Amino acid sequence: MPNPGIQPGIMMYGPVTQYGPNLLSKAASSFEDGSIGAWINVFNLVPTNTTAQAFDGTHSLLGTASVGSTVYFGSPVPPGAGAIPVSPNIAYCATAYLLAGQVGRTALAQLRWYDSSNTLLVSSPAGPTINLSTTLWSLIYANGVAPSNAAFGHVVIALGATAINDTIYADLVSFNQGAYYPT
């Protein structure tokens, strides 16, 4: 159904304006296939698939901190399977629903950009820090513009000030052209 005031080809999902399909694979977005969708341990946050919590469906991504500090996990990176191809000088957004495991923590999302030789170019400024609850899922986001020599994008989710074995759940992760503007 057309949305008044929205250009043709633009889809609306709640407060997120998305200019195209989710560039993450279904496995790397919803985790419903029982895999981790090629998500990686960027810095001491080990991803596994779980059915203990889910925002949508029955599966989500569980990150477990292997150290007591700020920790990160992320979507597939080049040259690995599932790396996200991007177009230079185009705006992109990443969104995800997060839930803290044992204790409320802070979290943020960030976009990172790689060139065609799979070299990290730069990270876009992180999205806002969100206070996570252990009972309510929170929407987290980051916006960025792919640099002029970018070929791939990568979503990073950071969990702040953890203790060893702290956990975070992620579900319905999205990487799209466009930008997220909270309402």
N, C-alpha and C positions, 0 to 999 in steps of 0.2 A: 504494500500500500504506500503511495507517495506521501512524503512528509512536506507540509507547506514550508516554504522558505529554504528547503534543502535542495541543492543541485542534484540533477540526475546522476545516478551511479554512486551516490554517497549513502552509506548505511548508518543508521543510528542504533546504538545499543546503550540504553540508559544515557548517562552523561557523556559517553565517549563517541566522538565522531570519527568514523573509520572510512578511509578513502579507498579501501580495497580489502581483499580477503586477508585473513590471518596468515602471515608469512611463515609462521612456525607450523611444523607438521602437527597433525592431530595428536600423535603420540607425545610431542614436546609441549603440547598445550593443555590437554585434558588428562593425560596419563591413564586413560581408561583401558588401554591395552595391557596394563600390568607392567609396562617398562618405565624407564626414567626418561625416555624420549631423547637420549643422547645428551642430557644435561650433565654438566661436569662440576667437579669440586674445584672452584677457582682458588679459594683460600680457606682451607680447614672447615668446610661445610659439606659433608658427604651426603649426596642425594641417593635416596632409595624410593621405591614405589610403596604405597601403603593403602590399606582400606580402613585404617583407624579413624580417619577424618576425610571428608570431601565436601567441597562447596557445591559441586554439581556432580551427579553420578555417584560412583562408589569408590573411586580412586583419587589420590592426590600425590604430590611429590613431597616427601619428608626429607628435610635437611637436618642432619645431626652434627653439632659442633664437636670437633675433635680437640679443640683448645679453648681456653677461657679468654676470649678477646673478640674483636670484631671479625666476623667470618662471612664468606661469600660463596654462592654457587651461581652457575649461569647456564644459559642456553648453549646449544652446540656452537663451536667455533670452527673457522676454516683451518685446515682442509677437511675436517671431519664431516661425516654424514649429518645432514640436517642444518648445515651452516646456512645463514639467512642472506640471500643475495639482495643487494640494495642498489638504488640508482643514486649517483652523485647529486648533491645540492637539493635533495628532496627531504621534506620533514617526515619524521617517523615518530611513533609513540609505542611504548610498551606499557601494558597493564597486567596486573595479576591480583588475585585474591589470596591473602595471607592470614594465617592463624598461628598464634604463638602456642608452643607445646605446654611446658610446665609453668612458665612465668611470663608475664607481659614483658615484651622487649620492644625496642625501636627497630625499624627497618626502613630501607629505601631502595629504589631501583635506579639503574643507570644504563645508558646505551654506550657501547664501545664500537669503534669502527676499524675495519681492516682493509688493506689494499688487496689487489689481485695476487700478490705474492704471499698473502696471509700474514702480513706484518701489521701489528697493532699501530694504528695511526694516532688516535686520540680518543678520549672519553668525553662524551657530552656532560654538561653539568648534571648532577644527580637530581632526581625528583625530590619532593619534600620528604622529610623524615616523618614516618607514621608511627604512632604508639599502637602496638599490637595487643590484642586481648587474647585470652585463652578461651573465650566463650563466643565471641562474635568475629566473623571474617571481616577483614579490612581490605579495601581497594587501594592498591599502590600503583604509582605511575611514574614514567619519565618521558620527556620529549627531547628530541634532538634533530639536527639537520646533518645528513651524511656529508662529509667533506667532499671536495671536488674530485679526489682520487680514491674514494671509498668503493669497495666492491662487495663487502659483507658487513652485516651488523650483528651485534651480540648483546643480549640482555643479561645484566648482572643484578642479583638481589643480595643485599647486604643485611645482616642481622647484627645489631650493635650490642656490645658489652655482654657477651655470653659467658656462661660457665661451661665446663666440659660436659658433654652429652645433652646440652640444651637442644631443643628441637623447634622447627618451624615447618608449617605445612603451606604448600603453594598449589593453586588450582586455577584453571581457566586463564592461563597465561596467553597474552596476545602481543603480536608485533605487527603493526600496520603502518601504511602511509597515513599521514595526517597528524593530528595533535589531540591530546586530552585536555579538556578544560573543565574543572570541577564546577558543579552547579550550586 
